[in-house]
Amino acid sequence: DYIEPLRAGIKLFMQGRHSPKDLHVYTGVKVVGVLSTWEGLVYRIELRPEETRKINWEKSKQLMYGSLLCFSDDDFSSLIWATVWRRDPSLISGKAQLDIRLPFDPWDDRLSPG
């Protein structure tokens, strides 16, 4: 079960006991656009620049293509599952942006840009 480690990490995060080596937490994530691709809708998200600035994106394994992501804006009462669709090193290091895709429903109103 690939979701169980994420579930356990979220539980530890909510208790203030998670380890950054096991679970990367990005706060203040914004949806800045929606793209239409050959695979369907893709959301462009923006992380806080201070969370991406010191990472060598050419070599990092963080936020790689296919990485499972979990979004929440209500302290994890409800979840939005997504995967990294594209991590362009110049886009993430320059604008702190990457593209994600929802694996189940292509659209979620909670991810509207703005």
N, CA, C and O atoms as CSV, one atom per row, in Angstrom:
chain,resi,resn,atom,element,x,y,z
A,1,ASP,N,N,0.849,-1.188,0.000
A,1,ASP,CA,C,0.000,0.000,0.000
A,1,ASP,C,C,0.887,1.241,0.000
A,1,ASP,O,O,1.579,1.511,0.981
A,2,TYR,N,N,0.867,1.982,-1.080
A,2,TYR,CA,C,1.698,3.179,-1.177
A,2,TYR,C,C,1.085,4.386,-0.486
A,2,TYR,O,O,1.770,5.392,-0.299
A,3,ILE,N,N,-0.168,4.316,-0.107
A,3,ILE,CA,C,-0.813,5.447,0.572
A,3,ILE,C,C,-0.561,5.401,2.076
A,3,ILE,O,O,-0.566,6.442,2.733
A,4,GLU,N,N,-0.342,4.223,2.623
A,4,GLU,CA,C,-0.153,4.094,4.073
A,4,GLU,C,C,1.006,4.935,4.607
A,4,GLU,O,O,0.837,5.587,5.637
A,5,PRO,N,N,2.189,4.955,3.952
A,5,PRO,CA,C,3.257,5.819,4.470
A,5,PRO,C,C,2.879,7.303,4.462
A,5,PRO,O,O,3.260,8.053,5.360
A,6,LEU,N,N,2.134,7.712,3.448
A,6,LEU,CA,C,1.686,9.106,3.396
A,6,LEU,C,C,0.678,9.383,4.506
A,6,LEU,O,O,0.722,10.427,5.156
A,7,ARG,N,N,-0.218,8.443,4.710
A,7,ARG,CA,C,-1.218,8.577,5.788
A,7,ARG,C,C,-0.533,8.681,7.154
A,7,ARG,O,O,-0.899,9.517,7.980
A,8,ALA,N,N,0.462,7.824,7.377
A,8,ALA,CA,C,1.203,7.861,8.649
A,8,ALA,C,C,1.971,9.178,8.782
A,8,ALA,O,O,2.035,9.754,9.868
A,9,GLY,N,N,2.555,9.654,7.672
A,9,GLY,CA,C,3.277,10.928,7.696
A,9,GLY,C,C,2.371,12.104,8.012
A,9,GLY,O,O,2.753,13.005,8.760
A,10,ILE,N,N,1.174,12.100,7.447
A,10,ILE,CA,C,0.203,13.169,7.730
A,10,ILE,C,C,-0.177,13.151,9.204
A,10,ILE,O,O,-0.275,14.199,9.841
A,11,LYS,N,N,-0.392,11.951,9.741
A,11,LYS,CA,C,-0.746,11.837,11.162
A,11,LYS,C,C,0.366,12.416,12.039
A,11,LYS,O,O,0.093,13.161,12.980
A,12,LEU,N,N,1.630,12.071,11.726
A,12,LEU,CA,C,2.756,12.617,12.489
A,12,LEU,C,C,2.870,14.128,12.305
A,12,LEU,O,O,3.184,14.848,13.253
A,13,PHE,N,N,2.616,14.612,11.082
A,13,PHE,CA,C,2.654,16.053,10.823
A,13,PHE,C,C,1.615,16.779,11.672
A,13,PHE,O,O,1.906,17.824,12.255
A,14,MET,N,N,0.416,16.232,11.741
A,14,MET,CA,C,-0.652,16.854,12.533
A,14,MET,C,C,-0.303,16.853,14.022
A,14,MET,O,O,-0.775,17.709,14.772
A,15,GLN,N,N,0.517,15.900,14.447
A,15,GLN,CA,C,0.956,15.837,15.844
A,15,GLN,C,C,2.233,16.642,16.065
A,15,GLN,O,O,2.723,16.726,17.191
A,16,GLY,N,N,2.782,17.242,14.986
A,16,GLY,CA,C,4.018,18.019,15.090
A,16,GLY,C,C,5.249,17.153,15.256
A,16,GLY,O,O,6.257,17.609,15.797
A,17,ARG,N,N,5.187,15.897,14.795
A,17,ARG,CA,C,6.300,14.976,15.012
A,17,ARG,C,C,6.854,14.357,13.729
A,17,ARG,O,O,7.567,13.356,13.795
A,18,HIS,N,N,6.545,14.925,12.571
A,18,HIS,CA,C,7.022,14.297,11.329
A,18,HIS,C,C,8.489,14.631,11.080
A,18,HIS,O,O,9.013,15.622,11.590
A,19,SER,N,N,9.133,13.791,10.296
A,19,SER,CA,C,10.526,14.003,9.924
A,19,SER,C,C,10.584,14.483,8.476
A,19,SER,O,O,10.006,13.841,7.599
A,20,PRO,N,N,11.267,15.595,8.204
A,20,PRO,CA,C,11.365,16.091,6.830
A,20,PRO,C,C,12.003,15.087,5.867
A,20,PRO,O,O,11.791,15.180,4.658
A,21,LYS,N,N,12.768,14.144,6.372
A,21,LYS,CA,C,13.356,13.150,5.468
A,21,LYS,C,C,12.327,12.111,5.027
A,21,LYS,O,O,12.513,11.451,4.004
A,22,ASP,N,N,11.249,11.962,5.786
A,22,ASP,CA,C,10.210,10.998,5.432
A,22,ASP,C,C,9.021,11.625,4.709
A,22,ASP,O,O,8.359,10.967,3.905
A,23,LEU,N,N,8.753,12.895,4.997
A,23,LEU,CA,C,7.583,13.559,4.435
A,23,LEU,C,C,7.920,15.020,4.200
A,23,LEU,O,O,8.249,15.744,5.139
A,24,HIS,N,N,7.840,15.452,2.958
A,24,HIS,CA,C,8.068,16.862,2.639
A,24,HIS,C,C,6.724,17.574,2.700
A,24,HIS,O,O,5.765,17.152,2.054
A,25,VAL,N,N,6.654,18.646,3.468
A,25,VAL,CA,C,5.432,19.417,3.614
A,25,VAL,C,C,5.670,20.792,3.004
A,25,VAL,O,O,6.615,21.494,3.367
A,26,TYR,N,N,4.800,21.162,2.075
A,26,TYR,CA,C,4.873,22.465,1.432
A,26,TYR,C,C,3.605,23.222,1.816
A,26,TYR,O,O,2.495,22.755,1.558
A,27,THR,N,N,3.770,24.372,2.422
A,27,THR,CA,C,2.614,25.172,2.824
A,27,THR,C,C,2.469,26.354,1.877
A,27,THR,O,O,3.420,26.742,1.198
A,28,GLY,N,N,1.281,26.915,1.841
A,28,GLY,CA,C,1.045,28.085,1.003
A,28,GLY,C,C,1.062,27.788,-0.487
A,28,GLY,O,O,1.376,28.671,-1.286
A,29,VAL,N,N,0.733,26.567,-0.875
A,29,VAL,CA,C,0.713,26.180,-2.288
A,29,VAL,C,C,-0.480,26.839,-2.966
A,29,VAL,O,O,-1.583,26.849,-2.420
A,30,LYS,N,N,-0.254,27.391,-4.165
A,30,LYS,CA,C,-1.320,28.056,-4.925
A,30,LYS,C,C,-1.446,27.420,-6.300
A,30,LYS,O,O,-0.452,27.018,-6.905
A,31,VAL,N,N,-2.676,27.332,-6.784
A,31,VAL,CA,C,-2.904,26.934,-8.171
A,31,VAL,C,C,-2.869,28.211,-8.998
A,31,VAL,O,O,-3.622,29.150,-8.737
A,32,VAL,N,N,-1.991,28.242,-9.997
A,32,VAL,CA,C,-1.837,29.458,-10.805
A,32,VAL,C,C,-2.316,29.283,-12.244
A,32,VAL,O,O,-2.341,30.243,-13.014
A,33,GLY,N,N,-2.696,28.053,-12.609
A,33,GLY,CA,C,-3.204,27.849,-13.957
A,33,GLY,C,C,-3.682,26.436,-14.177
A,33,GLY,O,O,-3.379,25.527,-13.404
A,34,VAL,N,N,-4.442,26.269,-15.257
A,34,VAL,CA,C,-4.907,24.959,-15.684
A,34,VAL,C,C,-4.507,24.815,-17.147
A,34,VAL,O,O,-4.755,25.707,-17.958
A,35,LEU,N,N,-3.889,23.689,-17.477
A,35,LEU,CA,C,-3.416,23.436,-18.827
A,35,LEU,C,C,-4.193,22.270,-19.427
A,35,LEU,O,O,-4.537,21.318,-18.726
A,36,SER,N,N,-4.463,22.349,-20.711
A,36,SER,CA,C,-5.079,21.240,-21.421
A,36,SER,C,C,-3.966,20.507,-22.154
A,36,SER,O,O,-3.277,21.091,-22.991
A,37,THR,N,N,-3.790,19.224,-21.839
A,37,THR,CA,C,-2.715,18.436,-22.436
A,37,THR,C,C,-3.303,17.203,-23.114
A,37,THR,O,O,-4.505,16.952,-23.024
A,38,TRP,N,N,-2.465,16.450,-23.779
A,38,TRP,CA,C,-2.907,15.222,-24.444
A,38,TRP,C,C,-3.380,14.183,-23.436
A,38,TRP,O,O,-4.083,13.243,-23.809
A,39,GLU,N,N,-3.008,14.333,-22.163
A,39,GLU,CA,C,-3.460,13.416,-21.122
A,39,GLU,C,C,-4.664,13.950,-20.347
A,39,GLU,O,O,-5.176,13.271,-19.458
A,40,GLY,N,N,-5.111,15.141,-20.671
A,40,GLY,CA,C,-6.233,15.752,-19.965
A,40,GLY,C,C,-5.805,17.020,-19.251
A,40,GLY,O,O,-4.786,17.623,-19.589
A,41,LEU,N,N,-6.595,17.419,-18.257
A,41,LEU,CA,C,-6.303,18.648,-17.521
A,41,LEU,C,C,-5.119,18.471,-16.585
A,41,LEU,O,O,-4.956,17.437,-15.937
A,42,VAL,N,N,-4.305,19.506,-16.535
A,42,VAL,CA,C,-3.137,19.544,-15.665
A,42,VAL,C,C,-3.166,20.883,-14.943
A,42,VAL,O,O,-3.442,21.918,-15.550
A,43,TYR,N,N,-2.886,20.860,-13.668
A,43,TYR,CA,C,-2.862,22.081,-12.862
A,43,TYR,C,C,-1.422,22.535,-12.691
A,43,TYR,O,O,-0.540,21.729,-12.393
A,44,ARG,N,N,-1.187,23.835,-12.882
A,44,ARG,CA,C,0.124,24.395,-12.565
A,44,ARG,C,C,0.025,24.979,-11.162
A,44,ARG,O,O,-0.808,25.844,-10.888
A,45,ILE,N,N,0.893,24.487,-10.278
A,45,ILE,CA,C,0.895,24.977,-8.903
A,45,ILE,C,C,2.177,25.759,-8.641
A,45,ILE,O,O,3.196,25.582,-9.309
A,46,GLU,N,N,2.082,26.621,-7.650
A,46,GLU,CA,C,3.240,27.425,-7.261
A,46,GLU,C,C,3.504,27.207,-5.783
A,46,GLU,O,O,2.620,27.374,-4.942
A,47,LEU,N,N,4.731,26.835,-5.487
A,47,LEU,CA,C,5.165,26.675,-4.106
A,47,LEU,C,C,5.744,27.992,-3.619
A,47,LEU,O,O,5.993,28.896,-4.416
A,48,ARG,N,N,5.953,28.103,-2.344
A,48,ARG,CA,C,6.609,29.293,-1.825
A,48,ARG,C,C,8.073,29.237,-2.243
A,48,ARG,O,O,8.727,28.217,-2.024
A,49,PRO,N,N,8.606,30.301,-2.837
A,49,PRO,CA,C,9.991,30.281,-3.331
A,49,PRO,C,C,11.022,29.905,-2.265
A,49,PRO,O,O,12.028,29.267,-2.578
A,50,GLU,N,N,10.787,30.286,-1.032
A,50,GLU,CA,C,11.758,29.956,0.012
A,50,GLU,C,C,11.836,28.444,0.268
A,50,GLU,O,O,12.806,27.968,0.858
A,51,GLU,N,N,10.825,27.689,-0.169
A,51,GLU,CA,C,10.841,26.240,-0.002
A,51,GLU,C,C,11.529,25.522,-1.162
A,51,GLU,O,O,11.806,24.327,-1.068
A,52,THR,N,N,11.803,26.229,-2.241
A,52,THR,CA,C,12.404,25.599,-3.421
A,52,THR,C,C,13.778,26.147,-3.769
A,52,THR,O,O,14.513,25.548,-4.554
A,53,ARG,N,N,14.116,27.267,-3.193
A,53,ARG,CA,C,15.321,28.006,-3.571
A,53,ARG,C,C,16.616,27.223,-3.382
A,53,ARG,O,O,17.489,27.287,-4.248
A,54,LYS,N,N,16.769,26.508,-2.311
A,54,LYS,CA,C,18.046,25.873,-1.965
A,54,LYS,C,C,18.193,24.444,-2.505
A,54,LYS,O,O,19.155,23.753,-2.171
A,55,ILE,N,N,17.261,24.011,-3.321
A,55,ILE,CA,C,17.280,22.633,-3.819
A,55,ILE,C,C,17.883,22.595,-5.220
A,55,ILE,O,O,17.545,23.420,-6.068
A,56,ASN,N,N,18.768,21.643,-5.459
A,56,ASN,CA,C,19.321,21.430,-6.790
A,56,ASN,C,C,18.333,20.529,-7.536
A,56,ASN,O,O,18.367,19.308,-7.379
A,57,TRP,N,N,17.459,21.124,-8.342
A,57,TRP,CA,C,16.377,20.393,-8.989
A,57,TRP,C,C,16.864,19.466,-10.096
A,57,TRP,O,O,16.136,18.563,-10.510
A,58,GLU,N,N,18.070,19.674,-10.576
A,58,GLU,CA,C,18.622,18.756,-11.583
A,58,GLU,C,C,18.890,17.384,-10.969
A,58,GLU,O,O,18.827,16.371,-11.666
A,59,LYS,N,N,19.189,17.343,-9.665
A,59,LYS,CA,C,19.570,16.089,-8.996
A,59,LYS,C,C,18.575,15.615,-7.940
A,59,LYS,O,O,18.620,14.456,-7.527
A,60,SER,N,N,17.686,16.489,-7.501
A,60,SER,CA,C,16.785,16.155,-6.395
A,60,SER,C,C,15.757,15.099,-6.796
A,60,SER,O,O,15.317,15.033,-7.944
A,61,LYS,N,N,15.387,14.273,-5.810
A,61,LYS,CA,C,14.320,13.296,-6.017
A,61,LYS,C,C,12.983,13.807,-5.495
A,61,LYS,O,O,11.975,13.105,-5.581
A,62,GLN,N,N,12.966,15.016,-4.958
A,62,GLN,CA,C,11.712,15.610,-4.493
A,62,GLN,C,C,10.857,15.981,-5.693
A,62,GLN,O,O,11.360,16.481,-6.699
A,63,LEU,N,N,9.578,15.733,-5.577
A,63,LEU,CA,C,8.594,16.144,-6.577
A,63,LEU,C,C,8.947,15.668,-7.981
A,63,LEU,O,O,8.813,16.414,-8.951
A,64,MET,N,N,9.400,14.420,-8.083
A,64,MET,CA,C,9.704,13.820,-9.381
A,64,MET,C,C,8.413,13.447,-10.101
A,64,MET,O,O,7.353,13.340,-9.485
A,65,TYR,N,N,8.518,13.251,-11.413
A,65,TYR,CA,C,7.378,12.802,-12.199
A,65,TYR,C,C,6.764,11.565,-11.537
A,65,TYR,O,O,7.472,10.613,-11.209
A,66,GLY,N,N,5.449,11.589,-11.347
A,66,GLY,CA,C,4.741,10.459,-10.763
A,66,GLY,C,C,4.654,10.456,-9.252
A,66,GLY,O,O,3.952,9.623,-8.680
A,67,SER,N,N,5.358,11.378,-8.584
A,67,SER,CA,C,5.295,11.431,-7.115
A,67,SER,C,C,3.860,11.669,-6.655
A,67,SER,O,O,3.139,12.490,-7.222
A,68,LEU,N,N,3.465,10.942,-5.628
A,68,LEU,CA,C,2.128,11.082,-5.066
A,68,LEU,C,C,2.090,12.299,-4.151
A,68,LEU,O,O,2.952,12.471,-3.288
A,69,LEU,N,N,1.084,13.135,-4.349
A,69,LEU,CA,C,0.903,14.343,-3.542
A,69,LEU,C,C,-0.466,14.310,-2.885
A,69,LEU,O,O,-1.406,13.700,-3.395
A,70,CYS,N,N,-0.558,14.970,-1.757
A,70,CYS,CA,C,-1.819,15.084,-1.045
A,70,CYS,C,C,-2.013,16.553,-0.676
A,70,CYS,O,O,-1.160,17.151,-0.021
A,71,PHE,N,N,-3.132,17.127,-1.097
A,71,PHE,CA,C,-3.429,18.528,-0.806
A,71,PHE,C,C,-4.594,18.612,0.170
A,71,PHE,O,O,-5.504,17.783,0.149
A,72,SER,N,N,-4.548,19.626,1.022
A,72,SER,CA,C,-5.652,19.878,1.939
A,72,SER,C,C,-5.655,21.352,2.322
A,72,SER,O,O,-4.602,21.956,2.521
A,73,ASP,N,N,-6.841,21.916,2.421
A,73,ASP,CA,C,-6.960,23.283,2.912
A,73,ASP,C,C,-7.824,23.342,4.168
A,73,ASP,O,O,-8.271,24.413,4.577
A,74,ASP,N,N,-8.053,22.171,4.776
A,74,ASP,CA,C,-8.901,22.112,5.970
A,74,ASP,C,C,-8.320,21.168,7.026
A,74,ASP,O,O,-9.047,20.388,7.641
A,75,ASP,N,N,-7.004,21.248,7.228
A,75,ASP,CA,C,-6.314,20.409,8.220
A,75,ASP,C,C,-6.550,18.916,7.994
A,75,ASP,O,O,-6.686,18.148,8.946
A,76,PHE,N,N,-6.594,18.522,6.744
A,76,PHE,CA,C,-6.694,17.121,6.334
A,76,PHE,C,C,-8.017,16.459,6.692
A,76,PHE,O,O,-8.088,15.235,6.807
A,77,SER,N,N,-9.069,17.260,6.869
A,77,SER,CA,C,-10.406,16.675,7.003
A,77,SER,C,C,-10.843,16.103,5.656
A,77,SER,O,O,-11.516,15.074,5.594
A,78,SER,N,N,-10.454,16.783,4.584
A,78,SER,CA,C,-10.693,16.265,3.236
A,78,SER,C,C,-9.373,16.349,2.473
A,78,SER,O,O,-8.537,17.210,2.747
A,79,LEU,N,N,-9.200,15.447,1.519
A,79,LEU,CA,C,-7.935,15.343,0.796
A,79,LEU,C,C,-8.152,15.431,-0.701
A,79,LEU,O,O,-9.196,15.031,-1.217
A,80,ILE,N,N,-7.162,15.954,-1.387
A,80,ILE,CA,C,-7.120,15.924,-2.842
A,80,ILE,C,C,-5.833,15.195,-3.210
A,80,ILE,O,O,-4.739,15.634,-2.854
A,81,TRP,N,N,-5.969,14.082,-3.924
A,81,TRP,CA,C,-4.808,13.308,-4.348
A,81,TRP,C,C,-4.384,13.757,-5.728
A,81,TRP,O,O,-5.224,14.039,-6.583
A,82,ALA,N,N,-3.090,13.824,-5.944
A,82,ALA,CA,C,-2.551,14.228,-7.242
A,82,ALA,C,C,-1.194,13.566,-7.440
A,82,ALA,O,O,-0.610,13.018,-6.504
A,83,THR,N,N,-0.710,13.627,-8.661
A,83,THR,CA,C,0.645,13.178,-8.958
A,83,THR,C,C,1.366,14.282,-9.720
A,83,THR,O,O,0.742,15.103,-10.391
A,84,VAL,N,N,2.675,14.286,-9.604
A,84,VAL,CA,C,3.470,15.253,-10.368
A,84,VAL,C,C,3.424,14.819,-11.827
A,84,VAL,O,O,3.773,13.686,-12.157
A,85,TRP,N,N,2.997,15.719,-12.691
A,85,TRP,CA,C,2.906,15.439,-14.119
A,85,TRP,C,C,4.168,15.906,-14.843
A,85,TRP,O,O,4.667,15.238,-15.748
A,86,ARG,N,N,4.669,17.067,-14.425
A,86,ARG,CA,C,5.910,17.573,-15.016
A,86,ARG,C,C,6.620,18.467,-14.011
A,86,ARG,O,O,6.018,19.337,-13.382
A,87,ARG,N,N,7.920,18.222,-13.882
A,87,ARG,CA,C,8.771,19.071,-13.049
A,87,ARG,C,C,9.909,19.564,-13.932
A,87,ARG,O,O,10.933,18.898,-14.084
A,88,ASP,N,N,9.711,20.724,-14.500
A,88,ASP,CA,C,10.732,21.339,-15.341
A,88,ASP,C,C,11.723,22.039,-14.416
A,88,ASP,O,O,11.328,22.951,-13.688
A,89,PRO,N,N,13.009,21.641,-14.419
A,89,PRO,CA,C,13.977,22.237,-13.485
A,89,PRO,C,C,14.063,23.761,-13.575
A,89,PRO,O,O,14.211,24.425,-12.550
A,90,SER,N,N,13.973,24.323,-14.774
A,90,SER,CA,C,14.062,25.787,-14.889
A,90,SER,C,C,12.795,26.464,-14.370
A,90,SER,O,O,12.871,27.554,-13.803
A,91,LEU,N,N,11.632,25.836,-14.556
A,91,LEU,CA,C,10.369,26.416,-14.076
A,91,LEU,C,C,10.282,26.353,-12.554
A,91,LEU,O,O,9.848,27.312,-11.915
A,92,ILE,N,N,10.692,25.231,-11.976
A,92,ILE,CA,C,10.584,25.113,-10.518
A,92,ILE,C,C,11.660,25.942,-9.821
A,92,ILE,O,O,11.402,26.507,-8.759
A,93,SER,N,N,12.854,26.025,-10.392
A,93,SER,CA,C,13.890,26.833,-9.736
A,93,SER,C,C,13.673,28.322,-9.984
A,93,SER,O,O,14.054,29.141,-9.148
A,94,GLY,N,N,13.073,28.689,-11.109
A,94,GLY,CA,C,12.844,30.100,-11.415
A,94,GLY,C,C,11.575,30.670,-10.819
A,94,GLY,O,O,11.592,31.744,-10.216
A,95,LYS,N,N,10.460,29.947,-10.986
A,95,LYS,CA,C,9.161,30.458,-10.536
A,95,LYS,C,C,8.539,29.625,-9.426
A,95,LYS,O,O,7.442,29.936,-8.962
A,96,ALA,N,N,9.223,28.570,-8.995
A,96,ALA,CA,C,8.714,27.652,-7.963
A,96,ALA,C,C,7.404,27.005,-8.407
A,96,ALA,O,O,6.501,26.806,-7.596
A,97,GLN,N,N,7.303,26.677,-9.695
A,97,GLN,CA,C,6.079,26.096,-10.244
A,97,GLN,C,C,6.332,24.711,-10.836
A,97,GLN,O,O,7.412,24.420,-11.348
A,98,LEU,N,N,5.300,23.867,-10.749
A,98,LEU,CA,C,5.327,22.568,-11.401
A,98,LEU,C,C,3.904,22.187,-11.754
A,98,LEU,O,O,2.953,22.831,-11.312
A,99,ASP,N,N,3.760,21.137,-12.554
A,99,ASP,CA,C,2.452,20.720,-13.040
A,99,ASP,C,C,2.051,19.410,-12.382
A,99,ASP,O,O,2.858,18.492,-12.235
A,100,ILE,N,N,0.774,19.346,-11.988
A,100,ILE,CA,C,0.237,18.153,-11.329
A,100,ILE,C,C,-1.019,17.695,-12.054
A,100,ILE,O,O,-1.642,18.455,-12.795
A,101,ARG,N,N,-1.372,16.452,-11.826
A,101,ARG,CA,C,-2.570,15.884,-12.444
A,101,ARG,C,C,-3.338,15.100,-11.389
A,101,ARG,O,O,-2.746,14.441,-10.534
A,102,LEU,N,N,-4.655,15.181,-11.461
A,102,LEU,CA,C,-5.501,14.423,-10.545
A,102,LEU,C,C,-5.721,13.026,-11.128
A,102,LEU,O,O,-6.065,12.902,-12.303
A,103,PRO,N,N,-5.529,11.978,-10.333
A,103,PRO,CA,C,-5.625,10.626,-10.883
A,103,PRO,C,C,-7.051,10.100,-11.059
A,103,PRO,O,O,-7.267,9.153,-11.815
A,104,PHE,N,N,-8.016,10.696,-10.378
A,104,PHE,CA,C,-9.371,10.158,-10.420
A,104,PHE,C,C,-10.298,11.032,-11.249
A,104,PHE,O,O,-10.700,10.633,-12.342
A,105,ASP,N,N,-10.642,12.195,-10.763
A,105,ASP,CA,C,-11.472,13.137,-11.508
A,105,ASP,C,C,-10.568,14.222,-12.067
A,105,ASP,O,O,-9.684,14.707,-11.360
A,106,PRO,N,N,-10.769,14.618,-13.326
A,106,PRO,CA,C,-9.870,15.609,-13.905
A,106,PRO,C,C,-10.035,17.022,-13.339
A,106,PRO,O,O,-9.144,17.856,-13.504
A,107,TRP,N,N,-11.157,17.302,-12.678
A,107,TRP,CA,C,-11.407,18.654,-12.170
A,107,TRP,C,C,-11.849,18.596,-10.728
A,107,TRP,O,O,-12.618,17.717,-10.338
A,108,ASP,N,N,-11.360,19.539,-9.931
A,108,ASP,CA,C,-11.802,19.693,-8.553
A,108,ASP,C,C,-11.926,21.181,-8.295
A,108,ASP,O,O,-10.947,21.916,-8.431
A,109,ASP,N,N,-13.123,21.642,-7.923
A,109,ASP,CA,C,-13.366,23.069,-7.704
A,109,ASP,C,C,-12.444,23.683,-6.669
A,109,ASP,O,O,-12.167,24.881,-6.714
A,110,ARG,N,N,-11.967,22.871,-5.737
A,110,ARG,CA,C,-11.064,23.391,-4.704
A,110,ARG,C,C,-9.703,23.790,-5.267
A,110,ARG,O,O,-8.930,24.474,-4.597
A,111,LEU,N,N,-9.410,23.367,-6.488
A,111,LEU,CA,C,-8.136,23.701,-7.113
A,111,LEU,C,C,-8.272,24.777,-8.187
A,111,LEU,O,O,-7.409,24.891,-9.057
A,112,SER,N,N,-9.339,25.562,-8.135
A,112,SER,CA,C,-9.496,26.629,-9.108
A,112,SER,C,C,-8.371,27.653,-8.953
A,112,SER,O,O,-8.020,28.023,-7.833
A,113,PRO,N,N,-7.805,28.112,-10.072
A,113,PRO,CA,C,-6.713,29.103,-9.977
A,113,PRO,C,C,-7.181,30.375,-9.281
A,113,PRO,O,O,-8.337,30.786,-9.379
A,114,GLY,N,N,-6.241,30.970,-8.583
A,114,GLY,CA,C,-6.559,32.253,-7.957
A,114,GLY,C,C,-6.173,32.370,-6.545
A,114,GLY,O,O,-6.398,33.411,-5.927
